[in-house]
Amino acid sequence: MTPVATLVRRAGVTLGTLALIALPTADAAAAATNPPGVYILNEQGENGPSCPVGWFCFYHAAQHKWFSFAVLPGTDVPDVGALKFSGGGSIASADSNTNNTLLRYCGYPQPNYGGAEVPIAPFGGGTWHGLKSFRVC
């Protein structure tokens, strides 16, 4: 099955609505190391692309800047620090996020959803320093 077909099947999206979702690009090496549904949004510099509609995104720095990842709606991220960029680098935590999905996400200050829950409303987001895991809640 092609990567796009797998993506469509996992997201439960019909081909007619696929045109509405902008797919972040991912290097082949990074795609092999990150879990399904997790894509590199920006690994180049300070002002990368915005979070696409229909995705949940988190950023290494406040104000939605620097290194970032985008995840398909419904994808959980148990450990931000385990995600890799194409060069092998990673981030220890996320300091800002954008939830461009219809789902409510929660962020946590520890890996594997530990610590106080930080709710992130659909089509919301903000700056919370040091979040290390995210899931639909």
BALOBA-1460 file (C-alpha; in Angstrom, 3 decimals):
// residues 137
<rec num="1" residu="m" x="0.000" y="0.000" z="0.000"/>
<rec num="2" residu="t" x="1.340" y="3.460" z="-0.856"/>
<rec num="3" residu="p" x="2.109" y="5.970" z="1.937"/>
<rec num="4" residu="v" x="-0.777" y="8.189" z="0.782"/>
<rec num="5" residu="a" x="-3.211" y="5.252" z="0.725"/>
<rec num="6" residu="t" x="-2.107" y="4.276" z="4.224"/>
<rec num="7" residu="l" x="-2.501" y="7.883" z="5.367"/>
<rec num="8" residu="v" x="-6.002" y="8.090" z="3.893"/>
<rec num="9" residu="r" x="-7.048" y="4.777" z="5.425"/>
<rec num="10" residu="r" x="-5.671" y="5.677" z="8.892"/>
<rec num="11" residu="a" x="-7.319" y="9.094" z="8.895"/>
<rec num="12" residu="g" x="-10.642" y="7.702" z="7.660"/>
<rec num="13" residu="v" x="-10.682" y="10.312" z="4.920"/>
<rec num="14" residu="t" x="-12.358" y="9.866" z="1.556"/>
<rec num="15" residu="l" x="-10.454" y="10.755" z="-1.580"/>
<rec num="16" residu="g" x="-12.848" y="13.669" z="-2.163"/>
<rec num="17" residu="t" x="-11.824" y="15.310" z="1.107"/>
<rec num="18" residu="l" x="-8.137" y="14.482" z="0.734"/>
<rec num="19" residu="a" x="-7.755" y="17.514" z="-1.513"/>
<rec num="20" residu="l" x="-8.700" y="19.725" z="1.461"/>
<rec num="21" residu="i" x="-5.853" y="18.426" z="3.625"/>
<rec num="22" residu="a" x="-2.364" y="19.776" z="3.001"/>
<rec num="23" residu="l" x="0.110" y="16.993" z="3.629"/>
<rec num="24" residu="p" x="3.369" y="18.014" z="5.315"/>
<rec num="25" residu="t" x="6.412" y="16.568" z="3.588"/>
<rec num="26" residu="a" x="8.681" y="14.122" z="5.370"/>
<rec num="27" residu="d" x="12.135" y="12.843" z="4.552"/>
<rec num="28" residu="a" x="12.189" y="9.074" z="3.984"/>
<rec num="29" residu="a" x="14.610" y="8.510" z="6.876"/>
<rec num="30" residu="a" x="12.457" y="10.485" z="9.304"/>
<rec num="31" residu="a" x="9.277" y="8.790" z="8.111"/>
<rec num="32" residu="a" x="10.847" y="5.433" z="8.949"/>
<rec num="33" residu="t" x="11.701" y="6.419" z="12.538"/>
<rec num="34" residu="n" x="8.582" y="8.342" z="13.575"/>
<rec num="35" residu="p" x="5.305" y="6.584" z="14.363"/>
<rec num="36" residu="p" x="2.525" y="6.502" z="11.756"/>
<rec num="37" residu="g" x="0.620" y="9.770" z="11.625"/>
<rec num="38" residu="v" x="3.557" y="11.941" z="12.778"/>
<rec num="39" residu="y" x="5.221" y="14.201" z="10.195"/>
<rec num="40" residu="i" x="7.959" y="16.815" z="10.245"/>
<rec num="41" residu="l" x="6.432" y="20.257" z="9.753"/>
<rec num="42" residu="n" x="9.603" y="22.384" z="10.025"/>
<rec num="43" residu="e" x="13.235" y="21.537" z="10.594"/>
<rec num="44" residu="q" x="14.770" y="24.379" z="8.590"/>
<rec num="45" residu="g" x="14.594" y="27.607" z="10.555"/>
<rec num="46" residu="e" x="12.693" y="30.067" z="12.642"/>
<rec num="47" residu="n" x="9.613" y="30.768" z="10.531"/>
<rec num="48" residu="g" x="8.381" y="27.504" z="9.080"/>
<rec num="49" residu="p" x="4.991" y="26.685" z="7.585"/>
<rec num="50" residu="s" x="1.755" y="27.188" z="9.497"/>
<rec num="51" residu="c" x="-0.115" y="24.218" z="10.909"/>
<rec num="52" residu="p" x="-2.386" y="22.851" z="8.142"/>
<rec num="53" residu="v" x="-6.136" y="22.785" z="8.737"/>
<rec num="54" residu="g" x="-7.110" y="19.341" z="9.994"/>
<rec num="55" residu="w" x="-3.825" y="18.686" z="11.838"/>
<rec num="56" residu="f" x="-2.451" y="19.024" z="15.381"/>
<rec num="57" residu="c" x="1.003" y="20.674" z="15.459"/>
<rec num="58" residu="f" x="3.549" y="21.400" z="18.170"/>
<rec num="59" residu="y" x="6.634" y="23.567" z="18.134"/>
<rec num="60" residu="h" x="9.956" y="23.612" z="19.961"/>
<rec num="61" residu="a" x="9.682" y="27.327" z="20.767"/>
<rec num="62" residu="a" x="6.987" y="29.755" z="21.864"/>
<rec num="63" residu="q" x="5.105" y="31.805" z="19.251"/>
<rec num="64" residu="h" x="4.809" y="28.711" z="17.009"/>
<rec num="65" residu="k" x="8.391" y="28.914" z="15.732"/>
<rec num="66" residu="w" x="11.406" y="26.771" z="15.015"/>
<rec num="67" residu="f" x="11.364" y="23.006" z="14.842"/>
<rec num="68" residu="s" x="7.928" y="21.409" z="14.690"/>
<rec num="69" residu="f" x="5.885" y="18.303" z="13.996"/>
<rec num="70" residu="a" x="2.364" y="17.820" z="12.608"/>
<rec num="71" residu="v" x="0.178" y="14.843" z="13.522"/>
<rec num="72" residu="l" x="-2.952" y="13.443" z="11.931"/>
<rec num="73" residu="p" x="-6.164" y="13.950" z="13.905"/>
<rec num="74" residu="g" x="-6.490" y="11.264" z="16.558"/>
<rec num="75" residu="t" x="-2.768" y="10.475" z="16.661"/>
<rec num="76" residu="d" x="-1.282" y="10.346" z="20.166"/>
<rec num="77" residu="v" x="2.304" y="11.378" z="20.945"/>
<rec num="78" residu="p" x="3.502" y="9.595" z="24.107"/>
<rec num="79" residu="d" x="7.015" y="11.112" z="24.044"/>
<rec num="80" residu="v" x="7.923" y="14.274" z="22.109"/>
<rec num="81" residu="g" x="11.611" y="13.594" z="22.757"/>
<rec num="82" residu="a" x="11.446" y="10.257" z="20.891"/>
<rec num="83" residu="l" x="10.462" y="11.926" z="17.591"/>
<rec num="84" residu="k" x="13.247" y="12.481" z="15.078"/>
<rec num="85" residu="f" x="14.010" y="14.982" z="12.336"/>
<rec num="86" residu="s" x="15.575" y="13.798" z="9.083"/>
<rec num="87" residu="g" x="19.066" y="14.618" z="10.376"/>
<rec num="88" residu="g" x="18.447" y="12.543" z="13.506"/>
<rec num="89" residu="g" x="17.907" y="15.493" z="15.877"/>
<rec num="90" residu="s" x="14.984" y="15.821" z="18.247"/>
<rec num="91" residu="i" x="13.371" y="18.248" z="20.688"/>
<rec num="92" residu="a" x="13.015" y="17.589" z="24.409"/>
<rec num="93" residu="s" x="9.624" y="19.288" z="24.748"/>
<rec num="94" residu="a" x="7.102" y="21.513" z="22.999"/>
<rec num="95" residu="d" x="6.563" y="25.114" z="24.048"/>
<rec num="96" residu="s" x="3.622" y="25.979" z="21.776"/>
<rec num="97" residu="n" x="0.968" y="24.172" z="19.783"/>
<rec num="98" residu="t" x="-1.872" y="24.613" z="17.332"/>
<rec num="99" residu="n" x="-4.896" y="22.326" z="17.312"/>
<rec num="100" residu="n" x="-6.474" y="22.687" z="13.859"/>
<rec num="101" residu="t" x="-8.689" y="19.617" z="14.347"/>
<rec num="102" residu="l" x="-12.220" y="18.993" z="15.593"/>
<rec num="103" residu="l" x="-10.793" y="16.949" z="18.485"/>
<rec num="104" residu="r" x="-9.846" y="18.058" z="21.987"/>
<rec num="105" residu="y" x="-6.184" y="17.327" z="22.704"/>
<rec num="106" residu="c" x="-4.391" y="17.362" z="26.043"/>
<rec num="107" residu="g" x="-0.724" y="18.054" z="26.677"/>
<rec num="108" residu="y" x="1.330" y="16.751" z="29.605"/>
<rec num="109" residu="p" x="4.592" y="17.907" z="31.218"/>
<rec num="110" residu="q" x="5.961" y="14.351" z="31.352"/>
<rec num="111" residu="p" x="6.303" y="11.583" z="28.750"/>
<rec num="112" residu="n" x="3.555" y="8.942" z="28.629"/>
<rec num="113" residu="y" x="0.869" y="11.445" z="29.684"/>
<rec num="114" residu="g" x="2.241" y="12.086" z="33.166"/>
<rec num="115" residu="g" x="1.592" y="15.177" z="35.257"/>
<rec num="116" residu="a" x="-1.129" y="17.807" z="35.153"/>
<rec num="117" residu="e" x="-3.326" y="17.707" z="32.053"/>
<rec num="118" residu="v" x="-3.364" y="20.832" z="29.853"/>
<rec num="119" residu="p" x="-6.528" y="20.878" z="27.687"/>
<rec num="120" residu="i" x="-6.229" y="22.205" z="24.124"/>
<rec num="121" residu="a" x="-9.597" y="23.006" z="22.548"/>
<rec num="122" residu="p" x="-10.453" y="22.243" z="18.911"/>
<rec num="123" residu="f" x="-9.141" y="25.016" z="16.662"/>
<rec num="124" residu="g" x="-7.215" y="26.374" z="19.630"/>
<rec num="125" residu="g" x="-3.683" y="26.320" z="20.896"/>
<rec num="126" residu="g" x="-1.239" y="28.442" z="22.760"/>
<rec num="127" residu="t" x="2.015" y="28.531" z="24.651"/>
<rec num="128" residu="w" x="2.673" y="26.072" z="27.484"/>
<rec num="129" residu="h" x="6.342" y="25.530" z="28.179"/>
<rec num="130" residu="g" x="7.729" y="22.023" z="28.496"/>
<rec num="131" residu="l" x="4.929" y="19.733" z="27.283"/>
<rec num="132" residu="k" x="6.370" y="16.275" z="26.594"/>
<rec num="133" residu="s" x="3.347" y="14.244" z="25.459"/>
<rec num="134" residu="f" x="-0.020" y="14.803" z="23.755"/>
<rec num="135" residu="r" x="-3.183" y="12.767" z="23.218"/>
<rec num="136" residu="v" x="-6.841" y="13.119" z="22.366"/>
<rec num="137" residu="c" x="-8.785" y="13.549" z="25.588"/>
